[in-house]
Amino acid sequence: MSEKEEIFEKVREGLVEALSVDDDEVTEDASLTRDLGAESIDFLDIVFRLEKSFNIKIPRGDLFPENLLSNPEFVQDGKLTKAGVGELKKRLPYADLSQFEENPVVSNLGDVFTVGMIVAYIESRLKDN
């Protein structure tokens, strides 16, 4: 099993426990909110489980950026501005934002947070250690 597969399996276990979903629902492309039903309170539990599983510390706002949507420079008329998308790219370098960039509506932002994004984040954190 490759390192990425091992990371995915641990992430899957944590998400199954945190969100009470079935193993087969947790795929690389699954959105945490749309597909797995995560709510904002669940993100704290997910971070806690990831920290425990991988023996890492995830700084607040590192995996799930905060204060982005409350900044008028970044959000106008329900969409992320060019500056907002740039900030999102800076804060989430491990996320695939290509689809979101085509139509950066705030209500679609949750689709950016996928299982694959979490796996990529953990991979980058483990390389840094």
Salt bridges, closest charged atoms under 4 A:
GLU9 OE2 - ARG12 NH1 3.49
GLU17 OE1 - ARG49 NH1 2.73
ASP35 OD1 - ARG34 NH1 2.86
ASP45 OD1 - ARG49 NE 3.10
GLU51 OE2 - LYS57 NZ 3.40
ASP62 OD2 - ARG125 NH1 3.87
GLU66 OE2 - ARG60 NE 2.88
GLU87 OE1 - LYS90 NZ 3.44
GLU87 OE2 - ARG91 NE 2.87
GLU101 OE2 - LYS89 NZ 2.87
ASP111 OD1 - ARG34 NE 2.98
